């Protein structure tokens, strides 16, 4: 038997939506009065919008702090796929859209024993279809019953208000990711425990990320000085800088046992101390962040 075309699937599924609320395919979709969308994470480093599909699983859209706009969709299935399958992503008209056709969106793969995943532009397009009142629908051959197709639909009912809240969260995401701040070198003013203006701005970015992250479990702080003055005075300056940063990070709520500081004084220079620019480079602090791997 030849494999049906994507266009054929679109017309076949569309006819089922328009002709009757009872599908020949196995359909999973939230009933009209039980469709629920909820913003479950709303912070400057992550936004998440979730939707329960009764008897099937949980759908979620997630965007994270980054230099680039990003969006991931995951379909967390109560019963993971038993084999890797080709999946047609369709946009189906709602019951209140008589005469509207189904629209083909994309051809995907859902992998065996993994959640269904959609990323990038296709995930954004799914949000747009939901905003228009349509039902993004995943359609694939049932791996248990080869003669039957399975359709999993995201309901657009009650989507508007949570989507507005989710959009507000997206607009508040920090424009940098963990990788952008996980290793940072900051500079100090001469003969002072005060950071330069640019470095203070950078430290504020680090603090903003740490404040909203519950998976940063280690901060390593290493302070250095230039070689002007006595070795003892330079060591004391380095220690003051280290203590000040330790106090700063504990004020953000990070436990002290997760903060490790080392004051090296004038040891380990990275530039020539005879040169003003070199001394500026040596007056530094290196901050490294450790993160729990899930």
N, C-alpha and C positions, 0 to 999 in steps of 0.2 A: 504494500500500500504506500502510495507517495505521501510525503509529508505535506500538510496544509500550509499554504503561504501565510505570511503575516497579515496580508490584506484580507485573506479569507477569514482568519481568526477575528479580525476587527469587525467584519460584517456579521459573522455568526454571533459573536458576543453582543454586539450592538442590538441585533434582533431580539435576543433574549431579554436584554434590559428593557426594551421598549414594548415588547409584546406582553410580558407577564412578570409579576414579582417572584414567580417560582422559576428558578433556573434549572436547566438540564445539567449544567455544570455544577460542581460542588462550590458554593459561594460562601465566603466568610466576609461579613460586613457588619458594622454596628447598626442595630435597628434605629429607626428614626428618633425615638425618644430616649435612646441610650448612647447616642454619639457624644463622646466627651474628649475634648482637647485640653491639655493642661501644660503650662510652662512650669517645669519641675526644677530647672536650674536657671537662675537669673543673676549672674555676677559679671564683673568686667573681664573675666577670663573664660567664661563659658556660658552659652545659652542653649537650652534644650526644650523642645516642644514634643509632647508625647500624646499618643492616641492608642486606646485599647481596642483591639479587634477581638470580640468575644469568640471563645473556643479556638482561637488561633494563636494570638500572641500580642506583642507590643510593638508599635511603630514609633520611631523617634527621629526628629530632625535635630542635629547638633552643629553648632558653630563655635569655634574657639578663637581666643585672642591670637592675632597673627598680623604680619605685614600685609597679607593678601586676604581678600574676602574668601571665605571657605564655608562649605556646607556638606555635611554627611547625613545620609539617611540609612537607618538600620531597621530591619524587620526581625525582631527577636521572636523566633518561633518556639512555641511550647514543645513542638516535636520537630527537631531539625530535619533538614532534607536527607533522605536516605541515599540519594545519588546526586551528582552534579547535573543540573538541568538548564536547558535554554528557557528563558522567561521573556514573554512579551509584556512590555509596559504600555498600557493603554489609558487614555483619558475617556471615561465614560460619562454620558449625560445623566443628570439626576432625573427622577420621575417627573419633576416639574418643568422639564425641558423637552416637551413633545416635538418630535421631528429632528432634534439635534443628533448628528452622527457621532459615532465613536471616533476618536483620533488616535493614531499610532504615535507613540512617544519615543520608544527606544527598544532595542533588543539586548537583553542582559544574560548573565549566567549567575545562578545561585549555586554555591558550592556545597558539596556533601558535608554535613555536620557543622556548617557555619551559618551564621545569621545572614539573611539577605542584605546586600549592601548596594547603595546607589550614591554616587558622589558627583561633585562638580556641577556643570550646567544642567544636567538632567534632574538633579535634586532640586535646584532652584526652579526648574520648570514645573516640577510636581507641586511646589508651593503656589505657583501662579495658577495652575489648574484648580487647586482647592479654593483659592481666593475667588475664582470665577464661578464657584459652585459646582464644579465637576468632581468626579471620583477617580483619582489615579488608581489603576487596577493592575495587579500582577496576574498573568495568566500562564499556566504551564501544565504539562501533562502530569497527572498524579503518578508518583513513582510506585505507589502500592497497587493502583488499578490503572493499567496502561490504557484502557479504553475510555477513561474519564479525565476531564481537565479540572484543574483547581483554579479558582479566581479569588484573589484577596484584594478587597477594595478599601481604600481610605475614604471615609465619609466626610463630605464637606459640611454636614449639618453641625451647627454650633462652632464653626471654625473661626469666624470673623474676629471676635473679641480676643481670644487667646493668640491669634496670629498678630494682632495689633500689639499685644504685650511682647510677643517674641520679637517683632520688628524693632520695638523700642530697645530691647536688650541688645540686638545686633548692632544698633547705632552707638551703643555704649561700650562695646568691646575694646580692650586695649589694642593699639596698633603694633604690637610686638608679641612674640611668643617666648616660651621658656628657653628655647635654644638661643634666642637673641641676648639673653641676660645671664645665662648659666655660667659664663666665664667672663668676668669684667675686670678691667684694670682702670683704677681711678687715680687722679693726681691731687697732691696737696699744695697749698700755698707755702711759700718759703718760711721756714722756722715757725710752723704753726700746725695745730691739729685740725685746722679747717680745710675742707676740700675746696678745690677751685669751683667756680660757678658752674661750669659745664659738668664737672664730676658730681656735684651736688644734684643736678638735674637727673643725671643717670642713676644715682643712688635712690632718688625718689621713684624712678621707674621700677627699680628692683623691689623696693618696699611695697609698691602698689601691687605687684604680682604676688609677692610673698603673703601679703595680707589676705588675699582671697584664695590661696592655694592650701589645701589640706594634705597634699602629698609631698611637699618639700620637707624632707626630714634631716637635712644637714646643710649648714652654711660654714664654709671654710674661709677664714679671714687671715691674710698674711700682710703685715705692714712693714714698710721699709723707709729708710731715710737717705738723704745724701750724706756726704762725708764732711760737710762744713761743721766746725765745732769739735768738741771732744767726743771720743767714742762713747763714753758714759752718757753724755747729754743726748747724743743721737739715739741711744738705746732707750732712754727714758721717754723721749719724744715718740718713738715708735710704739712703746707700750701704752702711752696716753691715747694715741690714735686707735690702737687695737681695742682698748677698754671702751672708748667712746662708741665704736661700732658695735661692740657686744651689747652695750646698753641700748643702742638704737634698735637692734634686731629683737631683743627681748621685749622692748616696748611695743612691738608689733604682735606680741603674743606667742613668739616662738620659744619653746622651752630652752633653758640654758644648756641642757645636756646635748642639744642638737647644734650648738654653736661652738666651733673650735677656732681659737685665735692664736696666732703666732706673731711675735714682734721680733724682727730680725735686725733692726737698727740699720747701720750702714753696711752690713754684710750683703753679699749677693747683688752688687750693682749690675745694672744692665746697660749703662752708658758711662761716658767719661765724666768724672766728678770735677775735672778742671774746667769744664765748659758749662755755662749757665743752662743751656738746653739739656745737656746730659744730666745735670743735677735735678732739673725738673722731672726728667723721666725716672730718676731713682727715687724721688719722693712719691711713693706710690703705695696703693693697697690693691691686692689681688683678691677678688671675691669669687668663690666657686660655690655653686648650688648643687645639692644632691637631691634626687627625686625618686620616690618609690616607683618601681616598675610593676605595672599591673599585668 
